[in-house]
Amino acid sequence: MTKSPLTLYLAAPRGFCAGVDRAIKIVEMALQKWGAPVYVRHEIVHNKFVVDGLRDKGAVFVEELSECPDDRPVIFSAHGVPKSVPAAAQARQMVYVDATCPLVSKVHIEAQRHADNGLQMVMIGHAGHPETVGTMGQLPDGEVLLVETPEDVATVKVRDPERLAYVTQTTLSVDDTADVVAALQARFPNIVGPHKEDICYATTNRQEAVKAMAPKCDAMLVVGAPNSSNSKRLVEVGARAGCNYAQLVQRAEDIDWRALEGIKSIGITAGASAPEVLINEVIAAFEARFDVTRELVETAVENVEFKVPRVLREPA
């Protein structure tokens, strides 16, 4: 039986970003330096395949520091943690390594700087997301107010409308935050914005590639985890950019082949915490069913690299 022709558009950049790469390397180097088990507070990055692979090597994932013994190293996830967490680790004299993405740390520093200048913070982010929890936890309760939508801006109660600044969760879409930023600036004309856009370069680059790819495709798949904010945003960006069918899949086994019957073209991308091996698995599944022609849709070239903490570069 002859296979139907299919044009497979591959977004670039896609998949791992420098912050995720660094966080995974931190866990692997900690295991090499101190041996198993090494404890990790929260999933190091939002990807089951990655987390399971590190667990097999001896990483133990927990939600709270209280679940960690005093005598084993603990790593804080790439999403960042409230200030109370490293303080508690220090109080217990634990060895800890902070794998917070440097771009998230930049937002933390920004929030602290504004607070030092007497400004109350507004954070644009998703309630309950570990990055939002970590950023809000940089300052005392009530000093960071969370807004998710322009509607939230209309009802947020601030201490002094003249003394405000805002930061954003790094994994949101630029388009989503634009509406909220506009609402903040309309209601609080003197609100201070970030020096440079808080949305991270990798989030922006992956979204731009999707925008370029989406109009060419009958369907689009984003390889990523359902709890990955940046992966879910890619699905939304694809749908908004004109792709009629945009779906999130964790692996090739999640593909809904019936929904893809009759397609002539498909776009494939991946969230910043999805490894290339899973993208290749999805491509192979299409090549098994279709006569595939690959086309690269490249909108940026990334060469960012973040150093791992010094404690891991020093001998044990």
PyMOL commands that set and color helices and strands:
alter all, ss='L'
color gray80, all
select helices_A, chain A and resi 18-34+48-57+65-67+84-91+102-116+130-136+150-155+174-187+201-216+229-240+252-254+258-260+276-289+310-313
alter helices_A, ss='H'
color red, helices_A
select strands_A, chain A and resi 4-12+38-41+59-62+74-76+96-98+120-124+144-147+164-168+219-223+245-249+265-270+290-298
alter strands_A, ss='S'
color yellow, strands_A
deselect
rebuild
show_as cartoon
